[in-house]
Amino acid sequence: MTVGASKKRQRVQHSASTSRNSSVAAAADCFPLPDKSSTEVSKKPHTLRRSSSFSSIPTFNDASTADVVLRLYSEVTPFDSSGSDSLSSSDVQIYLHSHVLRRSKYFSAMLSDRWKPQKDDDSGPLRLSFGVPATQGSMDGHLAVLELLYVDDMSDAIHSAKAALDLLPVALKFLFEDCVKSCVRFLEAVPWTDEEEKRVMGLIPFLQEEESMELLARVSPGRNDSCEEMLQGLILAAIHNYPNMAFVKAFVAKLLKDFSSKGSAKRVLKRAFETSLKVVKESLEEYSSPNFRGDHNETEAIQRLNLHTAMTNAKHLSWLVERMIELRVADVAVDEWSEQASFTADLQRAFRDDGWRGIVPGFPSVLLRCTSKLANAVAAGSILANKQVRKKLVKHWLPVLLVSKDHSPLLASNKNLCTELEETFLRIISTLPLSDAQELLQQCLSFTRNVDDCPHLFKAFNTWFRRATHPPQPEKL
């Protein structure tokens, strides 16, 4: 059966005036069956089980009791180069029974008084012919469905998705409703390969709405935002719900990288980034300006909880920033990070207090790592931030770097991180107007360690002085 029509099949009643498919209807007619042009289906032991309701049904392909002889022949197409002789050799003749064939609405219509072909000899069986597509396995599929007319329990024949998909197109052509329902019910309950899924989708247009509903539900999202909701849930699960988060995060990172919709990934990551940043800010604000009363032990416990919450979500931020940079959607994170004047002020106050060191000693490093990743992406041109964003990014986060260096001796082990961030800030400053660069460069004197260990700072100042003392002449431009 060629799958291409979008129209749902019409159920043919016993009194139907036309058949479901004109090409199929034209294939059934009365004909003189040549003795040597067709091959009879050999009789073999039947493995299909009969139920009690069909115990009176005669045997499939029993010539002694049949009142209908059906010739299945390969349909010739204009593109078929085979001769008629070779095609006739593949014809099959089978012996059937009209009262069994009526389980098929197609044959029921063919056998009705209005459509039943006239016989020359009333004593002989009715002879019909039916065209079968000349494709591999098509003849076997038609024979299998015709044999299923003789059984009630079809579970032996419909034992795999492939078997159901081979039988279903033929059952649809014959309007064999019991077989159609059995095939659909099996396909609803079993997994599919990718190729089988394509075949299922190709048959959907020929199924009635109630038949295709569950098949479509497997491949159709319930809402337009279901993909984003799924991604959001995966991200939240990766950063919150698993003790061995490294492997889960790596898995989700790969899913995000391979996800087809960059816009959806950007929106999901933006929401997760804003949520984690909000938690960090609120936790730090409560730590810096506690608004509760209680004994000393209770106060200390709450302060420790606030710091641990801030630290945990700062780590989430670092992972989210990596994913956003990897997908080249970190522009929203840079914009948000550059607007954190009050947050960076809270950080400076917190880092000047020694209380956090014994609780979350790595907290400054995590935040500076986030800043470094975003600043590097801006300096490298991976994120095209405008002048105001670049200026505020350095203006608000440079003091955090300076305070962290002065009040966190543990940052000595992160010397490379500090040096990298210093160099990145200087590169961004070099992209600003000279007046803005002058203001920010003066704050960078704390980058000095010794004269021979700060070439990046010398270069930045020398560049500024060169530009300031040798401005371009308009007439030479």
N, C-alpha and C positions, 0 to 999 in steps of 0.2 A: 504493500500500500504506500502510495506516495503521499508524504505528509507535506501539505503546503497551504491547504485551504484554512481559512480562519472561521468558517461558519460551523457552528455546532451541528452535529448530526441530528437528524430528525428521526424519532422513533416511528417505525412503520407499523401500522395496525394491520390486522388480518384483512380488513376491507379497503386497504389503501389503494388509491387510484394510480399512483405512480410509485416507483421505487426510490430509495434514498440516493442512489448514485446511478446516473444514466448509463455510464460506461459499464457498470456491473450488470445492470438490468439487461442491456443489449447482449450480454455474454450468455445469458440463459435462454435457451430455445430448444425446440425439438429438432433432432438431427438423426440421419441414418448413421449409425456407428460402424465404421469399417472394422472388420475383425482384426486386421493386422496393423492398424494405425495407432492403436493405443495399448498401453501396458496395464494389465489388471494388477491391483494391489494384492500381493500375496497374502494369504491368510496366515496369521501367526498368533501365538498365545497372547491374550490381552492381560496387561499388568495393571490397568486402571480398575479401581474398585467400583463396584456398583452398590448403591444403597438400596434399601428396601423399596423406596418409592419408585425405583426404576427397575425393579426385579423382572417386570414383564417386557422390558425392551429387548428386541432381538439383537443378534450379534452384528457388530459393525462389519460391513463388507461381506455379508452372507448372500451369495447369489441365489440360493435356493428359496429364500423368503423375501427378497427385495422386490419392491414395486417401483423403484426409481433407480435408473442407471445414470450416474453423473460422470461426465468426461471433463477432467481438468486439463487444460491445454495452456502452453506457454504463449503469452501474447507477443505478437510481432510488432516491433516499433520501426519507424522509418530509418532508424540508425543501426538496426540489426543487420549484420552482413551475412548471417546464417541463412541457408536455404530452407524451403518449406519442409523438405524431407527430414532434415536434421531436427527441425522443431517438432514434427509429428512423432518422432521417435521418443520424445520426452513426455508425450501425453499419457495421462493416467486415467483408467476407468475403474470406478468403484461402485459397489452395490449398496443402496441405502433404502430407507423405509420412510415413507411420506409422513407418517404420524410422529416419527422421531424428528424429521427435518423441521417440523412445525415449531420446535423449540427456538428455531431461528426465525425472526420476524421477516427476514428477507425471503427465505424459502417459503414461509407461510404465505406471503403475498404471491410468490410465484406459483404456488400450488392452489391458490384460491380459484374459484370458478371463473372469475373475470380474467385472470392472467394465465391460467393453466393451458399449456399448449395442447392442441388437438393431436390425438394419436391415430395413425392409420389402422392399427390393430389393437382393439380394446383389450385383448387377452394378454398382451405383452406389457413389460414395464415402461413407465414414462422415461424418456431419454432427454437429459438436459446437458448443457455444456456450460463451463464457467472458465473465464480467462484468468490466468495466474501470471503476475509479473515474472519476466524471465530473469530473475535474480537468484543468487545462490541461497538455498535454504527456503525459498518461497514456497515451492511445492510441498516440502515437508511440513511447513507451518500450516498450510491449508488442510493437509490430510490430518494433522494433529487436532485442529479445531473441529473438523468434521467428526473425528472419533470421540471428541469430548461431548458431542451431542448425545452419545450413548451412555454417559456416566453422570452420576450426581455429585460424587466426591472428586473434585479436580486437583486435590492436593498432590497426587503423585506426579501429575504433569506440570503443575505450577510450583516448582521447587526452588527457583532462583529468580533474581531480577531479570536476567537475560531471557530465561524461559517465558516469563510473563510478558516481556517486551516483544518477544517473537510471536506470541499468540495474540496479544491485544489488537494489533492492526487488523488481523484476519477476523477476529471476533467482532470488531467494529464494522467491517464490511458485511459480514453475515447478519449483523444486528442480533448476535447471540448474547442476550443480556446477562444470563447467568455467568457466562465465561468472562464477559467484560467486567462484571462486578468482582469476580474472583481474582482476576488479574490486577485490578485497581486496588483491592483490599490487600493483596500481597505486596504491591509496590509501596503502599502507604506504610507498611510495617518493617521494611528492610532497608539497610543502607544502600546507596548507589555509588558506582564509580562515576568519574567525570563524564565518561562517554555515555553511560546509562542515563545520567541526568539529562544530557542533550536529547536522548531519544524520548525520555518522558516528556520533556517540554515540547517536543515536536508533535506529540500525540494529544496534548492538552486541548487544542482547538476542536478535536473530534469528540471530546467527552462532555457530558452535561455538567452544568455548574456544580451540582451537589457531588458529582463524582470527582471533579478536579479540585474541589475546595482544599482538601487536606494535602494533596500533592503540591499545590501552589503555595500553601502555607509554609512548606518546608523551605522554599526558595524566595519567598516574598517577605520583606520587612513589614512589621506591623505598623510602623510610623516612619515618616520621612527622616527623622533624626535618630533612628535606631543604631546606625553605625557610630555616630558620635557618642551616643549613650553607652554603647559597648566599649569603645575606646576609653571613655571616661572611667568606666568601671574597672577596666584592666589597669589603668594607671594608678587609680586609688588602691587597688588590691596590691600592686607591685610595691608601692611605697609605704603601705600601712599594715598589710595582713599576713605577711610571710616572714618567718624568722630567718630563713636563708634567702634574703632579698636579692643578693647579687645575681643569682641565676635567673630569678623571675624578672628582674629589671632588664637583664640582657635579652631575654625572650621578648618582652614588651617593646624594648627599643628596636628590635628587628622588625616586629610587626608594624611599628610606626614608620620605620624607614621604607618598608615595602608597601605601605598603604597607598591606594590609588589616588585618594583625594587629599591634596596638600591643604586645601582650605579647611576641610574637616579636622585634620590633624592640628592645624594652627589654632583653631577655635578651642579644641579640647585642651591642648597644652597651655593656652592662655588662661583658661579657667582654672586649671590645676595650679599654675604658677601664681595667680592672684590669690588663690585660697591659701597656699602655703605661706606666701609673703605676709598675708594678713595675720596668720597665726603667729608667725615670728614677731611681727611688730607689736601685736597685742600682748604677747608673753613678755617681751622686753619692756614694754611700757609698764606693765604691772610690777615687774621686777624693779624698775627704776623709780617708780612712784607708787609704792604699795598703798592700797586703800582698804586696809582691814585692821582689826584690833584682835589681840590675843596674846598669849604668853610667848616667850622668846622661842621656845621649841616649835610652836605652831607656826610662828612667823618664818623661822628658818626653813621649815619643811615646805611651806608654800613658795618661798623664794627658790629653793632648789627645784621644785616642780616646774616653776616658770622657766628657769634656765634650761632644764632638760627638754621641755617642750619646744623652746626656741631653737635649741641645738638640733633636735630631731628634724624639725621642719626646715631648718637651714640646709641640712643634708638633702632633703627632698628637693629644695630649690636648686641645689647644685646639679642634681641629676636632670631635672627638668630643663635647666639652661643648656646642658649638653645636648639634649634631644632637640631643642629648638634651634640651636646653632647648626646641628647636623642636618636638619631639614630646611635650613635657611628661612626660618620663620621667627627669628629672635628679635625682630625689630620692635615688636610689642613689648618684649621684656626689657629692652634697652630704654624705651620710652618710660616705662614704669620705674625702672631702676634709677633713672635720672631725676625723678620727681620726689625723692625720699629725703627731703631736707629735715623733717622732724624725726624721721627714723634714724638717720645718721647722727643727729644731735643726741638721741637717746643712746646710741651705741657709744659715742664718745664719753658720755657721762658714766655709762656702765663699765667701760674699759678702764676708766681712771680709778674705779673702786676695785680693791683687791679681792672682794668676796667671790667673784665668779671663777677665779683661777683654780681653786680646789674642786670645783663642781664640773665645769665644762671648759677645761683648758684649751681645747681646740676650736672653740666657738669663733674667735676672730679669724682663724685660718680658713674656716669654711666659707664665711661671708666674703673674705678677700678673694677666695678662689672663684666665687660666683662673679665678683666684680672684674677679676682678671679675664675670665672667659668672655664676658660681654665686651669689655674694653678692647681686647685683642681682636674680636670680630669687627668692631668699629674701625680700629686702626688699619686692619687688613682690607677693609672695603667689602667684607662679606655682608655687613649691615650698613646701609647708606643712611646714616643719621644726619639730621640737619644741624646747623651751627649751634642753635640753642640747646639741643639735646646733648651734643658733644661737650659743650661748655659746662652744663649742669652736672653731667656725669662725673667730670673731673672735680668740679667745685665741691660737690657734696661728699664724694667718696675719698678724695685726697686726705682730708683731715682724719678720716677713720684709719687710713693706712698709717698716718704719722702717729696717732695716739696708740695704735696697736704696737708699733715698733718701740715706743717709749715705755709702755706699761706691760708688755708681755714678753718676758725673757724667753718663753718657750718658742717664740717666733724665730729665734736664732737657728732652729732646725729647719725653718722654712725660708732661709735666706734667698734661695732661688726664686721662690714665689714673690717675695718682696721686691727683689731686683727686677723681675719680669714686669711686675705691675708698675714700678717706677718708670721703666723704659716705655711702657705702653702709654702711660699718662703723658709723658713728654712728647711722644709721637702725636697724640691727639692734640696737645697744646699747640704743636707746630702747624695744625690745620686751622687754627682760630685767627681772627684779626689780631694785629699786633697789640692793641690796647687790652684785649681779653687775655692774650698770652702773657703780657707784662704782669697783670694782676695775679695770675695763677703761678707763673714761674717763681715769683718771689716766695711763695709758700713751699717751693720744692728744695729750698736750701737744706732742709733736714735730710735730704737724700745723701748728703756728703758723709763719708766715713773717714777717708783720708784722700789726699790730693790725687793719688795714683789709682784710686779704686772707684772713681765715678766719672768715667769718660762720657757716659751718656748725658750727664748733667752739663759737663763742659760743652758738649756738642750743641745741646739745646740752647744754652745762653749765647754761644758764639753765633748760632744761626739767627737768633733774635736780634743781636747787635748788628750783624751784617745787614739784615733787612731794614733795621731802623736807621742806620747811618748811610746806607746806599739805596734809597728808595728808587724805583724805576722812574725815569724821566718821561713825561708824556710825549715829548717830541720824538723819543726813541722807540716808543711802543709801536 
